[in-house]
Amino acid sequence: MAQTTLPGATTGKKERHIAEILAEKQQSISISEFFTKNRHLLGFDNPRKALLTTVKEMVDNSLDACQEMKVLPEIKVILEETSPDKYKVTVEDNGPGIVRKQIPNIFAKLLYGSKFHRLKMSRGQQGIGVSASVLYGQLTTGKPVRIISKIGPTVKSHYFELHLNTKTNEPEIMKDEEREWENKDHGTKVQIELEGKYQQGKLSVDEFLQLTSISNPEATIIYKGPNAEAVEFTRASKDLPREAKEIQPHPYGVELGTLMRMLLDTKSPSLQSFLQNDFCRVSASVAKEICDKSGLEERMKPSSISRDEVEKIFNAIKQIKIMAPPTDCLSPIGEEQMLKGLKKEINAEFYAAVTRAPVVYRGFPFQLEVAIAYGGDLPKDEFARVIRYANRVPLQHQPGACALTRSIIQTAWKNYGISQSKGTLPTGPIVIMVHMASVWVPFTSESKEAVASYPEIIKEVRLAIQDAGRKLASYIRKNVRAKEQQERIGLFEKYIPELAASLATLTGEKKSEIEEELLKILKKELKGLLVEVKEAEKEEITPDGVAYGEKQKGLDNE
């Protein structure tokens, strides 16, 4: 028989069992303590990424705040190197500000926020982002986060210096005072000192802000990097994004355990009213049908329903046809705004954008958008540049693990006049922008860097790419190919006299006659080129005014 007590674990009165000794060591773990040891899960893998993640979280919060207030965003981002590999990050916005009592919890408490429980498209959702940056800064420099916020022109601003207590996951207030904030009616400024590494180019803060200005053309972003002059990403539009409205959960997206909890927490007096009030798209008739299908009384008190009865309701929901959830909870960028954003930052000769109609997965509405920039100053012999977004936020890391990138690779780009090797991105002077808008983006990790590969998402990305690809193919046929042919013909015309002279020497024929025959051949080629261009222009015109042919649509379906 196995030993059940530890050697020497006796007191003379009673033996102590191993389980009792181990039980004394058990204790709860604060969420702050967990992420202190596992900060890589939140995007703080290394100093370079930590600096980028901190800027990203702060800018996302500022954009969300301005959108809530319905004001055109004006955001300032300043990076200052305070000592080797130590940086001070300052982000200031013109949003609505934050009331005094909420400032400590928002910035120095993990999993605290207003967005987690609501079904509405927004950049942030979990209540972790900026407080995780505060925690990282505190761990690497020991410095508190500094916040100044003002909610209106007639009130003073509030200034705080905060630490996050990792044992209790509660804020520690180091300083709390009122201050004057001149020439500022409303807004928030946050300053975090942290260990970081600044580099320009790919995966940098500079790239993030440029990509953010593309997906948010209504924003003005002023950025000053270390030892550099300020750069302004000016707004390209004065149109504010469409306001997303909060919706109730859809019955198709709820799981059994969640349904049990909802029945216990609801304020509705009956099962039928619970189904109508706590879900979207459930009318009185649909609620009655669910009750009838599950064999339960409509007037039953929700909290009295047993686990087996909840399972009957859950199974009944699956068997009943319920209208898809409303889509006014989404705020897509829109085709016009995507084009404005791309044209502002990328110099190309052709642009196209597509916004798909909203669809649903697991009861959650989502919408896919694709935009393409082609030609111009873009490199001709490199892989396409892919720009990924989720709820307007750039996704710069883990492209290979993302469903958006995989969908681009799986598209047959040769059908649209772009070269591509098997299993790779297309090659050529092209930028591909993909945006997913959703009330719940299924990220592969807490750091929110890649979108999970749900079949519904992959299908919508593919269809959006095909729509944009047809526009590109039409342009290439009518313009690029014709231009290439004209260049070849122009080159041939240039050398006709020299070629005619050489042929005259070899054949003994008159140079003028040979030159005349060569010009006839050239005119024939030009005529064929004009016919090709006219045929392309006769192709079917879609409602958005873009030409594409039945042949091209057939290629898409293959």
Order of alpha helices (4+ residues) and beta strands (2+ residues): beta-beta-alpha-alpha-alpha-beta-beta-alpha-alpha-beta-beta-beta-beta-alpha-beta-beta-alpha-alpha-alpha-alpha-alpha-beta-beta-beta-beta-beta-alpha-beta-alpha-alpha-alpha-alpha-alpha
